Amino acid sequence: MTRLYWLMVAGAVLAAVGLASGAAWAAAEAAKAKVELPAAVAKAVAENCPGTEIDKVEVEKEAGITLYDIEFKAGKGEIEVAEDGTVLDIATIVTMKDVPEPAAKAIQKAAEGATIGQIEKSEVRAEIKKEGDKGTLVKLDKPKFVYEAELVKGDQEGEIEVAADGTVIEGPKWKAKGAKEEEEKK
């Protein structure tokens, strides 16, 4: 019986060490992701999205400007920040009742025969003014709001972007279901 007892104790200790190692690794990975953010980007995230937990960070260049597209866990939205800390936009998840009537009507018209899924409200604070293959960040005097809705019609998925006044900015773009995930894997 004592042999069985010590085997159980040894197993529990090994399991605890394994869990602690996994937790330490996860914490190190999370810290690593935060370290990779330039100080100006980290500061912009902390000031504009306090209390959020980063889920995913994508880094891309547009017109020579490095952009950080940061998604948050638990459906808390996302933020796009330039490497100098300029916030381009902050997107939050909203419901149709939170969408201005002209924008809601445009989304509903585009969604005829489709189901409206998640809706994001983007507060656009800056834009990139392109000059050839170079770009300049231009801060807007006042934010503009854009509403993006996910649509599903049969075996097709789509998105539409609409301004607060109901002007369709883009879409709807339709793709076969799952095509978006396949594109992201590439």
Sequence and secondary structure as in RCSB ss.txt:
>XXXX:A:sequence
MTRLYWLMVAGAVLAAVGLASGAAWAAAEAAKAKVELPAAVAKAVAENCPGTEIDKVEVEKEAGITLYDIEFKAG
KGEIEVAEDGTVLDIATIVTMKDVPEPAAKAIQKAAEGATIGQIEKSEVRAEIKKEGDKGTLVKLDKPKFVYEAE
LVKGDQEGEIEVAADGTVIEGPKWKAKGAKEEEEKK
>XXXX:A:secstr
 HHHHHHHHHHHHHHHHHHHHHHHHHHHHHHHHHHHS HHHHHHHHHHSTT  EEEEEEEEETTEEEEEEEESTT
  EEEEETTS EEEEEEEE GGGS HHHHHHHHHHTTTSEEEEEEEEEEEEEEEEETTEEEEEEEEEEEEEEEEE
EEETTEEEEEEEETTS EEEEEEEEETTHHHHHHH 
